[in-house]
Amino acid sequence: MEYTKYRRHPRVYKKQAEENNENTLTLTAAAAAGILALSFAKGMFWGYMIKKWRG
């Protein structure tokens, strides 16, 4: 129900049908495994550097 005659500034367009606009990220299994391997290698590197720096 539209209340156009009771609105001070009536709408000049109708809203489009609402779509699912959730911000989701879709990853393949290979991409997820790559990210996991990269973060693991980065953690190993920084662990080694911190251990080397502390003595």
Backbone as ProteinMPNN parsed JSONL, in Angstrom:
{"seq_chain_A": "MEYTKYRRHPRVYKKQAEENNENTLTLTAAAAAGILALSFAKGMFWGYMIKKWRG", "coords_chain_A": {"N_chain_A": [[0.845, -1.158, 0.0], [0.693, 2.125, -0.928], [1.258, 5.358, 0.257], [0.985, 7.777, -1.272], [-0.485, 10.111, -1.623], [-0.493, 11.254, 0.842], [2.063, 11.93, 1.367], [4.655, 14.352, 1.688], [6.706, 14.72, -0.18], [6.293, 12.93, -2.811], [7.221, 9.613, -3.879], [9.141, 9.086, -6.784], [9.903, 6.873, -8.073], [9.769, 3.296, -8.053], [10.941, 0.921, -5.717], [13.333, -1.54, -6.577], [12.997, -5.105, -6.716], [14.0, -6.56, -3.727], [17.154, -7.92, -3.483], [19.33, -10.51, -2.377], [21.706, -9.015, -0.757], [23.988, -9.604, 0.722], [27.295, -9.351, 1.905], [29.304, -11.587, 0.935], [32.023, -13.861, 0.728], [33.222, -16.019, -1.606], [35.121, -18.864, -1.748], [37.277, -21.139, -3.405], [38.317, -24.536, -2.793], [41.017, -24.834, -3.338], [41.952, -22.194, -3.242], [41.447, -21.583, -0.561], [43.139, -23.439, 0.687], [45.578, -22.475, -0.235], [45.7, -19.937, 0.996], [45.75, -20.752, 3.657], [48.195, -22.196, 3.687], [49.971, -20.133, 3.077], [49.638, -18.391, 5.286], [50.514, -20.098, 7.297], [53.226, -20.479, 6.566], [54.11, -17.857, 6.8], [53.758, -17.46, 9.539], [55.591, -19.347, 10.52], [57.965, -18.207, 9.564], [58.009, -15.689, 10.91], [58.035, -16.595, 13.539], [60.522, -17.866, 13.611], [62.17, -15.619, 13.149], [61.658, -14.028, 15.416], [62.522, -15.748, 17.425], [65.219, -15.886, 16.749], [65.956, -13.208, 17.105], [65.569, -12.807, 19.853], [67.491, -14.336, 20.975]], "CA_chain_A": [[0.0, 0.0, 0.0], [1.494, 3.331, -1.001], [0.567, 6.535, 0.762], [1.557, 8.877, -2.048], [-1.214, 11.372, -1.497], [-0.232, 11.813, 2.163], [3.488, 12.249, 1.482], [5.012, 15.694, 1.266], [7.47, 14.537, -1.415], [5.985, 11.565, -3.257], [8.281, 8.858, -4.549], [9.026, 9.133, -8.236], [10.281, 5.574, -8.61], [9.509, 2.182, -7.16], [12.134, 0.148, -5.387], [13.47, -2.815, -7.263], [12.838, -6.241, -5.817], [15.196, -6.695, -2.91], [17.939, -9.118, -3.699], [20.178, -10.847, -1.247], [22.908, -8.2, -0.929], [24.961, -9.867, 1.764], [28.679, -9.338, 1.443], [29.907, -12.884, 1.211], [33.201, -14.174, -0.06], [33.192, -17.416, -1.997], [36.459, -19.364, -2.039], [37.398, -22.536, -3.782], [39.143, -25.291, -1.851], [42.415, -24.544, -3.645], [42.258, -20.857, -2.732], [41.479, -21.673, 0.9], [44.364, -24.152, 1.05], [46.678, -21.555, -0.502], [45.721, -18.934, 2.061], [46.187, -21.446, 4.86], [49.625, -22.482, 3.561], [50.691, -18.863, 3.147], [49.634, -17.906, 6.664], [51.366, -21.009, 8.069], [54.618, -20.159, 6.242], [54.404, -16.549, 7.38], [53.896, -17.673, 10.977], [56.867, -20.025, 10.75], [59.022, -17.224, 9.327], [58.062, -14.714, 11.997], [58.466, -17.316, 14.738], [61.974, -18.032, 13.489], [62.813, -14.308, 13.295], [61.549, -13.61, 16.809], [63.411, -16.619, 18.203], [66.59, -15.469, 16.423], [66.163, -11.878, 17.655], [65.614, -12.878, 21.308], [68.728, -14.955, 21.41]], "C_chain_A": [[0.903, 1.238, 0.0], [0.657, 4.526, -0.55], [1.068, 7.775, 0.033], [0.778, 10.172, -1.853], [-1.012, 12.005, -0.124], [1.235, 12.187, 2.358], [3.738, 13.665, 1.003], [5.771, 15.666, -0.057], [7.226, 13.124, -1.901], [7.163, 10.918, -3.976], [8.058, 8.902, -6.047], [9.43, 7.817, -8.874], [9.94, 4.507, -7.579], [10.804, 1.441, -6.902], [12.143, -1.139, -6.193], [13.265, -3.93, -6.239], [14.13, -6.439, -5.042], [15.882, -8.019, -3.183], [18.78, -9.357, -2.464], [21.519, -10.13, -1.427], [23.909, -8.411, 0.199], [26.357, -9.871, 1.164], [29.328, -10.653, 1.84], [31.073, -13.101, 0.265], [33.176, -15.667, -0.349], [34.598, -17.831, -2.408], [36.392, -20.806, -2.503], [38.291, -23.221, -2.752], [40.629, -25.002, -2.085], [42.821, -23.175, -3.109], [42.344, -20.868, -1.207], [42.743, -22.381, 1.373], [45.592, -23.266, 0.82], [46.81, -20.489, 0.57], [46.208, -19.554, 3.361], [47.678, -21.734, 4.819], [50.456, -21.206, 3.675], [50.744, -18.337, 4.577], [50.49, -18.794, 7.565], [52.846, -20.686, 7.832], [55.019, -18.814, 6.835], [54.579, -16.654, 8.893], [55.204, -18.366, 11.324], [58.03, -19.04, 10.59], [59.138, -16.247, 10.492], [58.432, -15.361, 13.322], [59.966, -17.513, 14.749], [62.684, -16.712, 13.722], [62.766, -13.834, 14.738], [62.476, -14.445, 17.687], [64.864, -16.224, 17.974], [66.918, -14.12, 17.075], [66.321, -11.924, 19.172], [66.853, -13.616, 21.809], [68.689, -16.388, 21.348]], "O_chain_A": [[1.781, 1.365, 0.853], [-0.503, 4.673, -0.935], [1.527, 8.723, 0.67], [1.372, 11.248, -1.919], [-1.328, 13.18, 0.058], [1.605, 12.707, 3.411], [3.123, 14.128, 0.042], [5.518, 16.48, -0.944], [7.896, 12.198, -1.443], [7.985, 11.594, -4.595], [6.93, 8.772, -6.523], [9.313, 7.657, -10.089], [9.836, 4.788, -6.385], [11.663, 1.351, -7.779], [11.101, -1.741, -6.454], [13.355, -3.701, -5.033], [15.216, -6.481, -5.621], [15.272, -9.086, -3.121], [18.911, -8.481, -1.609], [22.375, -10.602, -2.176], [24.607, -7.474, 0.587], [26.563, -10.342, 0.046], [29.838, -10.799, 2.951], [31.095, -12.586, -0.853], [33.117, -16.482, 0.572], [35.196, -17.231, -3.301], [35.556, -21.586, -2.049], [38.939, -22.56, -1.94], [41.407, -24.935, -1.133], [43.921, -23.019, -2.578], [43.224, -20.228, -0.631], [43.354, -21.964, 2.357], [46.54, -23.308, 1.603], [47.919, -20.174, 1.003], [46.994, -18.944, 4.086], [48.366, -21.535, 5.82], [51.519, -21.203, 4.297], [51.795, -17.883, 5.028], [51.124, -18.299, 8.496], [53.629, -20.627, 8.78], [56.141, -18.653, 7.315], [55.455, -16.004, 9.462], [55.853, -18.016, 12.309], [58.967, -19.042, 11.389], [60.232, -16.005, 11.0], [59.086, -14.727, 14.15], [60.612, -17.347, 15.784], [63.698, -16.675, 14.419], [63.751, -13.286, 15.234], [63.135, -13.918, 18.583], [65.659, -16.229, 18.914], [68.038, -13.916, 17.543], [67.116, -11.169, 19.73], [67.203, -13.502, 22.983], [69.672, -17.048, 21.688]]}, "name": "protein", "num_of_chains": 1, "seq": "MEYTKYRRHPRVYKKQAEENNENTLTLTAAAAAGILALSFAKGMFWGYMIKKWRG"}
